[in-house]
Amino acid sequence: MGSYSPVTDVNPIIHSYVDRLRELLKLKGISYIGFLYLGIIIDKNGTPIVLEINTRPGCPEIQSILSVIDDDIVDLFYKAATNQELKPVKFSNKSAVSIRIINKEYNLDLTKNDIIIRFPELYPPIENICIQYNTQQNILSSVITTTADNIDLASDNLYAFLKNKNMGNFTYRKDIGYLR
């Protein structure tokens, strides 16, 4: 899994899905405040397919989005949580790419220290590389994020960082940011 930001070529059909979802919530009398992430792909025939609807900050999606926000994140979250007016969010001119490194066996009982021992070269991260460790649900994984002037450069930097690392029983996608 992985993500990149910003996404500048959003198909208008995606916006129609968001509008339909908002209308459905309104019709049911549901006042929703919080995250809403729609994972939608459009196949080669132009047919949209909804992969997921998350009402929590998804991982790795949130890392690539937060990395390019220029506003005070804490202030934004506080205003949203207390139903205060939000001004349009300010974004930097940077791009971000995030990938998830996962263990090939999902049932291992590992800890954060295991990934540091297995990948000492990943810790501590170098400049412009952010590593978020996750040991939730006994699935050891981490999300690695970087920012750069454009998505291709961010992808290049991220994969160059990982290029000669001994990943052992861990894997990651190698095309994030390049398939757009």
C-alpha atoms as one frame of an Amber mdcrd trajectory, in Angstrom:
protein
   0.000   0.000   0.000   0.990   3.571  -0.465  -0.189   7.041  -1.328   0.948
  10.322  -2.756  -0.150  13.901  -2.454  -1.305  16.153  -3.949  -3.660  14.481
  -6.372  -4.379  17.068  -9.026  -6.266  15.093 -11.649  -9.288  13.925  -9.657
 -11.943  12.524 -11.937 -15.240  14.425 -11.461 -17.013  11.115 -10.793 -15.125
  10.970  -7.471 -16.703  14.268  -6.413 -20.131  12.880  -7.311 -19.544   9.929
  -4.966 -18.651  12.312  -2.135 -21.763  14.389  -2.837 -23.968  11.281  -2.894
 -22.519  10.050   0.390 -23.064  13.443   2.042 -26.655  13.529   0.764 -27.284
  10.022   2.113 -25.991  11.017   5.559 -28.144  14.142   5.494 -31.209  12.134
   4.397 -30.692   9.756   7.332 -30.302  12.686   9.734 -26.672  11.892  10.442
 -24.525  14.899  11.277 -21.009  13.723  10.562 -17.877  15.561  11.636 -14.566
  13.830  11.109 -12.389  12.131   8.556 -13.862  10.720   5.412 -11.579   8.936
   3.019 -12.968   7.372  -0.122 -10.702   4.836  -1.763 -11.961   4.695  -5.341
 -10.271   3.398  -8.458 -11.444   3.792 -12.007 -10.876   0.766 -14.196  -9.672
   0.877 -17.799 -13.288   1.074 -18.999 -13.940   4.184 -16.889 -16.033   2.358
 -14.288 -15.465   3.616 -10.731 -15.047   0.963  -8.044 -15.300   1.891  -4.363
 -12.557   0.022  -2.515 -13.137   1.497   0.921 -14.812   4.235   2.881 -12.797
   5.115   5.979 -14.013   7.339   8.775 -10.636   7.375  10.439  -7.334   8.659
   9.205  -6.126   5.847   6.995  -2.554   4.749   6.994  -0.551   5.489   4.740
  -2.983   7.975   3.177  -2.965  10.417   6.086   0.834  10.666   6.186   1.109
  11.906   2.611  -1.683  14.430   3.151  -0.478  15.799   6.499   3.053  16.146
   5.130   1.996  18.854   2.679  -0.340  20.881   4.924   1.082  24.274   5.865
  -1.535  25.054   8.533  -1.335  24.223  12.225  -2.650  20.649  12.293  -3.561
  20.749  15.976  -5.617  23.902  15.420  -7.392  22.328  12.431  -8.233  19.179
  14.392  -9.410  21.183  17.405 -11.670  23.399  15.296 -13.146  20.393  13.521
 -13.736  18.549  16.811 -15.408  21.583  18.416 -17.510  22.374  15.332 -15.791
  25.705  14.670 -15.582  27.214  11.214 -12.662  25.965   9.180 -11.013  28.201
   6.636  -9.661  26.554   3.488  -6.608  24.489   4.355  -3.273  25.883   3.166
  -1.014  23.428   1.388   2.694  23.739   0.661   4.130  23.525  -2.830   5.702
  20.176  -1.914   4.604  16.678  -2.843   4.670  13.655  -0.541   4.903   9.910
  -1.085   4.215   7.293   1.594   4.634   3.530   1.461   3.820   0.828   3.976
   6.402  -1.802   4.773   4.698  -4.955   6.014   5.686  -8.353   7.278   4.803
 -11.077   4.781   3.272 -13.080   7.660   0.426 -11.163   9.262   0.169 -13.198
  12.464   3.623 -12.564  13.902   3.824 -11.204  17.424   6.462  -8.553  16.866
   7.234  -5.222  18.482   8.674  -1.897  17.359  12.067  -3.033  18.635  11.950
  -5.971  16.222  11.874  -3.678  13.209  14.753  -1.604  14.583  16.795  -4.774
  15.147  15.868  -6.206  11.738  16.492  -2.930   9.907  19.049  -0.947  11.891
  19.735   1.077   8.752  16.112   2.356   8.841  16.601   3.800  12.315  17.041
   6.647  12.861  15.650   7.948   9.586  17.646  10.406   7.508  16.603  13.966
   6.690  13.300  14.222   4.803  12.436  10.591   5.585   9.779  10.070   8.270
   9.125   6.567   9.612   5.955   5.820  11.562   6.066   2.424  13.307   2.860
   0.476  13.866   2.582  -2.708  15.912  -1.213  -2.734  15.979  -3.001  -6.097
  15.703   0.271  -8.017  15.933   1.112  -6.897  12.399   4.437  -5.196  12.402
   4.544  -2.523   9.770   5.789   0.953   9.254   4.942   3.800   6.936   7.804
   5.689   5.375   7.069   9.167   3.997   9.119  11.774   2.224   8.452  15.142
   0.632  10.074  16.769  -2.387   9.352  19.331  -5.087   7.275  16.837  -7.096
   5.858  13.343  -6.759   8.425  11.657  -9.010  11.306  13.146  -7.014   9.673
  12.143  -3.724   9.249   8.575  -5.030  12.835   8.526  -6.281  14.115   9.688
  -2.870  12.023   7.151  -0.966  13.023   4.192  -3.112  16.675   5.280  -3.177
  16.582   5.259   0.640  15.264   1.665   0.612  17.206   0.394  -2.423  19.967
  -1.604  -0.732  18.264  -2.349   2.573  18.019  -5.962   3.690  14.236  -6.255
   4.082  14.229  -9.838   5.331  10.622 -11.028   5.638   9.218  -7.551   4.924
   7.937  -6.191   1.638   6.555  -3.035   0.082   5.169  -1.791  -3.227   7.736
  -0.359  -5.573   5.483   1.721  -7.831   3.836   4.267  -5.528   3.931   7.727
  -7.050   4.907   6.453 -10.484   1.502   5.132 -11.573  -0.607   8.225 -12.097
